[in-house]
Amino acid sequence: DITKVGGLVRLFGLTKGVEEVDLRENGFGKDKVEIYNFQDGLRALNSVVTLSLNGCQLWDYGAEVVCANAAVLPTLRKLHLVDNYFSSSAAPYVAKLIKKNTKLQELYLDYNKLHDEGVAPIAEALQHNTNIKVLGLGDNGISDEGCKPLAEYFKSNKGGVKILDLSVNDIKEPGCRYLAEGLAHNKTLLSLDMGANREMGDEGAMALTAFLRTNKTMRKLDLTNLLMTDAAAPTIIENMSCNRTLTDLLMLLNEDMSMDNKEKIARIFVANRELRQDQLEATPSFPEPASPVNLILAFIFLIGALISSVVYFALLF
């Protein structure tokens, strides 16, 4: 019952220790009055760590209310705002949230319609909050122009995003070139999902993987369902051959690429995985340093032993 959502959230707020609130698919955003009732309850969630509002039909006016109040929740770490009909007009509200709530670590905005215009304020805000580690922008109608601010963000190395989802967008070869330039010397991003950007094709895949020649951070790359063919394989193999950190590469549903080429590509990242495992095993383990308390006790014991020795020899002679 959407008329009770605000009161329900207030109840959660009054209950100490509530760390997760899941209101998915409630649809209360259809009623602007209910949105503002929800606002009062949202402010009371002083212990919430994870808040899920996926599929609540918040629209842009709901984005403003939710983001403004989520920005001041002291314990919030994960915020799910998937599938809420956000347009690019919601992006400034999201950007303010990112800048203000510097404790937030994961933000999921997938299946909205932020488009290219919405990416720029979000990318700029990310430079002011290095605690955001996971960002979901899948299926947001993002094209090549939207990749430019993201590329500049990664090129700056000022952010903290480690996992980025750009799947199911409209990114083509130019956008892939922008991202490759931004990621060439990036030191933060570990995982990039480009799956189901079906306009990328061979040209996009070849352009994107160029960053692997110099990048020393990336661990996982998802190239699922990009309509790649054997024509892209030699360049991808050449680009990957220069890389020693990529250990996971997903290439499902690229049915026009032969199994032989897929196996050649797989051998490269499997070798990287084995190399990484060997490096971890070869890393020497050192005993943990003694705690300050133990050091003090040891010092007292040593002083006691010296005093006892002095007394012993004084009595002896």
QUINOR-V333918 format. One record per residue. RES is the residue in three letters. SS is DSSP state (h for helix, s for strand, l for the rest). Layout:
RES SS
RES SS
This chain:
ASP l
ILE h
THR h
LYS h
VAL h
GLY h
GLY h
LEU h
VAL h
ARG h
LEU h
PHE h
GLY h
LEU h
THR l
LYS l
GLY l
VAL l
GLU l
GLU s
VAL s
ASP s
LEU l
ARG l
GLU l
ASN l
GLY l
PHE h
GLY h
LYS h
ASP l
LYS h
VAL h
GLU h
ILE h
TYR h
ASN h
PHE h
GLN h
ASP h
GLY h
LEU h
ARG l
ALA l
LEU l
ASN l
SER l
VAL l
VAL l
THR s
LEU s
SER s
LEU l
ASN l
GLY l
CYS l
GLN l
LEU l
TRP h
ASP h
TYR h
GLY h
ALA h
GLU h
VAL h
VAL h
CYS h
ALA h
ASN h
ALA h
ALA l
VAL l
LEU l
PRO l
THR l
LEU l
ARG l
LYS s
LEU s
HIS s
LEU l
VAL l
ASP l
ASN l
TYR l
PHE l
SER l
SER h
SER h
ALA h
ALA h
PRO h
TYR h
VAL h
ALA h
LYS h
LEU h
ILE h
LYS h
LYS h
ASN l
THR l
LYS l
LEU l
GLN l
GLU s
LEU s
TYR s
LEU l
ASP l
TYR l
ASN l
LYS l
LEU l
HIS h
ASP h
GLU h
GLY h
VAL h
ALA h
PRO h
ILE h
ALA h
GLU h
ALA h
LEU h
GLN l
HIS l
ASN l
THR l
ASN l
ILE l
LYS l
VAL s
LEU s
GLY s
LEU l
GLY l
ASP l
ASN l
GLY l
ILE l
SER l
ASP h
GLU h
GLY h
CYS h
LYS h
PRO h
LEU h
ALA h
GLU h
TYR h
PHE h
LYS h
SER h
ASN l
LYS l
GLY l
GLY l
VAL l
LYS l
ILE s
LEU s
ASP s
LEU l
SER l
VAL l
ASN l
ASP l
ILE l
LYS l
GLU h
PRO h
GLY h
CYS h
ARG h
TYR h
LEU h
ALA h
GLU h
GLY h
LEU h
ALA l
HIS l
ASN l
LYS l
THR l
LEU l
LEU l
SER s
LEU s
ASP s
MET l
GLY l
ALA l
ASN l
ARG l
GLU l
MET l
GLY h
ASP h
GLU h
GLY h
ALA h
MET h
ALA h
LEU h
THR h
ALA h
PHE h
LEU h
ARG h
THR l
ASN l
LYS l
THR l
MET l
ARG l
LYS s
LEU s
ASP s
LEU l
THR l
ASN l
LEU l
LEU l
MET l
THR s
ASP h
ALA h
ALA h
ALA h
PRO h
THR h
ILE h
ILE h
GLU h
ASN h
MET h
SER h
CYS l
ASN l
ARG l
THR l
LEU l
THR l
ASP s
LEU s
LEU s
MET l
LEU l
LEU l
ASN l
GLU l
ASP s
MET l
SER l
MET h
ASP h
ASN h
LYS h
GLU h
LYS h
ILE h
ALA h
ARG h
ILE h
PHE h
VAL h
ALA h
ASN h
ARG h
GLU h
LEU h
ARG h
GLN h
ASP h
GLN h
LEU h
GLU h
ALA h
THR l
PRO l
SER l
PHE l
PRO l
GLU l
PRO l
ALA l
SER l
PRO h
VAL h
ASN h
LEU h
ILE h
LEU h
ALA h
PHE h
ILE h
PHE h
LEU h
ILE h
GLY h
ALA h
LEU h
ILE h
SER h
SER h
VAL h
VAL h
TYR h
PHE h
ALA h
LEU h
LEU h
PHE l
